[in-house]
Amino acid sequence: MEAEKSIWEENIELWEKWSNDCQGTMFKAMETALQQSSSFRAEIDKATNAAISTQVGVALAAIKVLECQIEGLTTQVEELKALQRN
């Protein structure tokens, strides 16, 4: 009976060791995944900011072109009005 108890206790100790090792490995894997996720998110944020910045720059350039065209058309309209008055 004593031998059975000793084997039983040894099995419990081995099971506890295996469980602890398994949990430790899982925690390390989860920690690594979270770190990688944070790095990935930072890279995505950086790329998104760059894309948005480029799009805003292009939009502003287009607005400047439209502004120049409107100024030109306004000048032409003013000239036509002046000609009609004369």
Distance bins in CASP14 RR format, pairs under 12 A and 6 or more apart:
PFRMAT RR
TARGET T0000
AUTHOR 0000-0000-0000
RMODE 2
METHOD distances of the structure
MODEL  1
1 7 0 0 0 0 0 1 0 0 0 0 0
1 8 0 0 0 0 0 1 0 0 0 0 0
2 8 0 0 0 0 0 1 0 0 0 0 0
2 9 0 0 0 0 0 1 0 0 0 0 0
3 9 0 0 0 0 0 1 0 0 0 0 0
3 10 0 0 0 0 0 1 0 0 0 0 0
4 10 0 0 0 0 0 1 0 0 0 0 0
4 11 0 0 0 0 0 1 0 0 0 0 0
5 11 0 0 0 0 0 1 0 0 0 0 0
5 12 0 0 0 0 0 1 0 0 0 0 0
6 12 0 0 0 0 0 1 0 0 0 0 0
6 13 0 0 0 0 0 1 0 0 0 0 0
7 13 0 0 0 0 0 1 0 0 0 0 0
7 14 0 0 0 0 0 1 0 0 0 0 0
8 14 0 0 0 0 0 1 0 0 0 0 0
8 15 0 0 0 0 0 1 0 0 0 0 0
9 15 0 0 0 0 0 1 0 0 0 0 0
9 16 0 0 0 0 0 1 0 0 0 0 0
10 16 0 0 0 0 0 1 0 0 0 0 0
10 17 0 0 0 0 0 1 0 0 0 0 0
11 17 0 0 0 0 0 1 0 0 0 0 0
11 18 0 0 0 0 0 1 0 0 0 0 0
12 18 0 0 0 0 0 1 0 0 0 0 0
12 19 0 0 0 0 0 1 0 0 0 0 0
13 19 0 0 0 0 0 1 0 0 0 0 0
13 20 0 0 0 0 0 1 0 0 0 0 0
14 20 0 0 0 0 0 1 0 0 0 0 0
14 21 0 0 0 0 0 1 0 0 0 0 0
15 21 0 0 0 0 0 1 0 0 0 0 0
15 22 0 0 0 0 0 1 0 0 0 0 0
16 22 0 0 0 0 0 1 0 0 0 0 0
16 23 0 0 0 0 0 1 0 0 0 0 0
17 23 0 0 0 0 0 1 0 0 0 0 0
17 24 0 0 0 0 0 1 0 0 0 0 0
18 24 0 0 0 0 0 1 0 0 0 0 0
18 25 0 0 0 0 0 1 0 0 0 0 0
19 25 0 0 0 0 0 1 0 0 0 0 0
19 26 0 0 0 0 0 1 0 0 0 0 0
20 26 0 0 0 0 0 1 0 0 0 0 0
20 27 0 0 0 0 0 1 0 0 0 0 0
21 27 0 0 0 0 0 1 0 0 0 0 0
21 28 0 0 0 0 0 1 0 0 0 0 0
22 28 0 0 0 0 0 1 0 0 0 0 0
22 29 0 0 0 0 0 1 0 0 0 0 0
23 29 0 0 0 0 0 1 0 0 0 0 0
23 30 0 0 0 0 0 1 0 0 0 0 0
24 30 0 0 0 0 1 0 0 0 0 0 0
24 31 0 0 0 0 1 0 0 0 0 0 0
24 32 0 0 0 0 0 1 0 0 0 0 0
25 31 0 0 0 0 0 1 0 0 0 0 0
25 32 0 0 0 0 0 1 0 0 0 0 0
26 32 0 0 0 0 0 1 0 0 0 0 0
26 33 0 0 0 0 0 1 0 0 0 0 0
27 33 0 0 0 0 0 1 0 0 0 0 0
27 34 0 0 0 0 0 1 0 0 0 0 0
28 34 0 0 0 0 0 1 0 0 0 0 0
28 35 0 0 0 0 0 1 0 0 0 0 0
29 35 0 0 0 0 0 1 0 0 0 0 0
29 36 0 0 0 0 0 1 0 0 0 0 0
30 36 0 0 0 0 0 1 0 0 0 0 0
30 37 0 0 0 0 0 1 0 0 0 0 0
31 37 0 0 0 0 0 1 0 0 0 0 0
31 38 0 0 0 0 0 1 0 0 0 0 0
32 38 0 0 0 0 0 1 0 0 0 0 0
32 39 0 0 0 0 0 1 0 0 0 0 0
33 39 0 0 0 0 0 1 0 0 0 0 0
33 40 0 0 0 0 0 1 0 0 0 0 0
34 40 0 0 0 0 0 1 0 0 0 0 0
34 41 0 0 0 0 0 1 0 0 0 0 0
35 41 0 0 0 0 0 1 0 0 0 0 0
35 42 0 0 0 0 0 1 0 0 0 0 0
36 42 0 0 0 0 0 1 0 0 0 0 0
36 43 0 0 0 0 0 1 0 0 0 0 0
37 43 0 0 0 0 0 1 0 0 0 0 0
37 44 0 0 0 0 0 1 0 0 0 0 0
38 44 0 0 0 0 0 1 0 0 0 0 0
38 45 0 0 0 0 0 1 0 0 0 0 0
39 45 0 0 0 0 0 1 0 0 0 0 0
39 46 0 0 0 0 0 1 0 0 0 0 0
40 46 0 0 0 0 0 1 0 0 0 0 0
40 47 0 0 0 0 0 1 0 0 0 0 0
41 47 0 0 0 0 0 1 0 0 0 0 0
41 48 0 0 0 0 0 1 0 0 0 0 0
42 48 0 0 0 0 0 1 0 0 0 0 0
42 49 0 0 0 0 0 1 0 0 0 0 0
43 49 0 0 0 0 0 1 0 0 0 0 0
43 50 0 0 0 0 0 1 0 0 0 0 0
44 50 0 0 0 0 0 1 0 0 0 0 0
44 51 0 0 0 0 0 1 0 0 0 0 0
45 51 0 0 0 0 0 1 0 0 0 0 0
45 52 0 0 0 0 0 1 0 0 0 0 0
46 52 0 0 0 0 0 1 0 0 0 0 0
46 53 0 0 0 0 0 1 0 0 0 0 0
47 53 0 0 0 0 0 1 0 0 0 0 0
47 54 0 0 0 0 0 1 0 0 0 0 0
48 54 0 0 0 0 0 1 0 0 0 0 0
48 55 0 0 0 0 0 1 0 0 0 0 0
49 55 0 0 0 0 0 1 0 0 0 0 0
49 56 0 0 0 0 0 1 0 0 0 0 0
50 56 0 0 0 0 0 1 0 0 0 0 0
50 57 0 0 0 0 0 1 0 0 0 0 0
51 57 0 0 0 0 0 1 0 0 0 0 0
51 58 0 0 0 0 0 1 0 0 0 0 0
52 58 0 0 0 0 0 1 0 0 0 0 0
52 59 0 0 0 0 0 1 0 0 0 0 0
53 59 0 0 0 0 0 1 0 0 0 0 0
53 60 0 0 0 0 0 1 0 0 0 0 0
54 60 0 0 0 0 0 1 0 0 0 0 0
54 61 0 0 0 0 0 1 0 0 0 0 0
55 61 0 0 0 0 0 1 0 0 0 0 0
55 62 0 0 0 0 0 1 0 0 0 0 0
56 62 0 0 0 0 0 1 0 0 0 0 0
56 63 0 0 0 0 0 1 0 0 0 0 0
57 63 0 0 0 0 1 0 0 0 0 0 0
57 64 0 0 0 0 1 0 0 0 0 0 0
58 64 0 0 0 0 0 1 0 0 0 0 0
58 65 0 0 0 0 0 1 0 0 0 0 0
59 65 0 0 0 0 0 1 0 0 0 0 0
59 66 0 0 0 0 0 1 0 0 0 0 0
60 66 0 0 0 0 0 1 0 0 0 0 0
60 67 0 0 0 0 0 1 0 0 0 0 0
61 67 0 0 0 0 0 1 0 0 0 0 0
61 68 0 0 0 0 0 1 0 0 0 0 0
62 68 0 0 0 0 0 1 0 0 0 0 0
62 69 0 0 0 0 0 1 0 0 0 0 0
63 69 0 0 0 0 0 1 0 0 0 0 0
63 70 0 0 0 0 0 1 0 0 0 0 0
64 70 0 0 0 0 0 1 0 0 0 0 0
64 71 0 0 0 0 0 1 0 0 0 0 0
65 71 0 0 0 0 0 1 0 0 0 0 0
65 72 0 0 0 0 0 1 0 0 0 0 0
66 72 0 0 0 0 0 1 0 0 0 0 0
66 73 0 0 0 0 0 1 0 0 0 0 0
67 73 0 0 0 0 0 1 0 0 0 0 0
67 74 0 0 0 0 0 1 0 0 0 0 0
68 74 0 0 0 0 0 1 0 0 0 0 0
68 75 0 0 0 0 0 1 0 0 0 0 0
69 75 0 0 0 0 0 1 0 0 0 0 0
69 76 0 0 0 0 0 1 0 0 0 0 0
70 76 0 0 0 0 0 1 0 0 0 0 0
70 77 0 0 0 0 0 1 0 0 0 0 0
71 77 0 0 0 0 0 1 0 0 0 0 0
71 78 0 0 0 0 0 1 0 0 0 0 0
72 78 0 0 0 0 1 0 0 0 0 0 0
72 79 0 0 0 0 1 0 0 0 0 0 0
73 79 0 0 0 0 0 1 0 0 0 0 0
73 80 0 0 0 0 0 1 0 0 0 0 0
74 80 0 0 0 0 0 1 0 0 0 0 0
74 81 0 0 0 0 0 1 0 0 0 0 0
75 81 0 0 0 0 0 1 0 0 0 0 0
75 82 0 0 0 0 0 1 0 0 0 0 0
76 82 0 0 0 0 0 1 0 0 0 0 0
76 83 0 0 0 0 0 1 0 0 0 0 0
77 83 0 0 0 0 0 1 0 0 0 0 0
77 84 0 0 0 0 0 1 0 0 0 0 0
78 84 0 0 0 0 0 1 0 0 0 0 0
78 85 0 0 0 0 0 1 0 0 0 0 0
79 85 0 0 0 0 0 1 0 0 0 0 0
79 86 0 0 0 0 0 1 0 0 0 0 0
80 86 0 0 0 0 0 1 0 0 0 0 0
END
